């Protein structure tokens, strides 16, 4: 999938989720193996509100998404800390 199409796909309509997915795409995606890029693309196919619940409310998810979720959670924590300062 072209990066521009994936960037558009990462826009989910919930601001914080949009920011996290865009930052992940910008900083992490290009360094992933093809297999992990495919997993991220699959991750972006999940319904917006399910994604939000998985990341922010720790809802259950497919185990193949664990690394992505940990990375996104880490980005969220960093953003929160930056906002506090």
BELWOTA-V78352 format. One line per field, one symbol per residue. ss: DSSP state (H for helix, E for strand, C for the rest). psi: psi as a letter, one per 30 degrees, with the letter a starting at -180 (. if undefined). burial: 1 if it has 24 or more other C-alpha atoms within 12 Angstrom, else 0. Layout:
ss: ???
psi: ???
burial: ???
This chain:
ss: CCHHHHHHHCCCCCHHHHHHHHHHHHHCHHHCCHHHHHHHHHHHCCCHHHHHHHHHCCCCCCHHHHHHHHHHHHHHHHHHHHHHC
psi: kkeeeeeeffjffjeeeeeeeeeeeefeefflleefeeeeeeeffkkefeeeeeefghlllkffgeeeeeeeeeeeeeeeeeee.
burial: 0000011011110001110111111000100000001001101100000011011000000000100110011011000000000
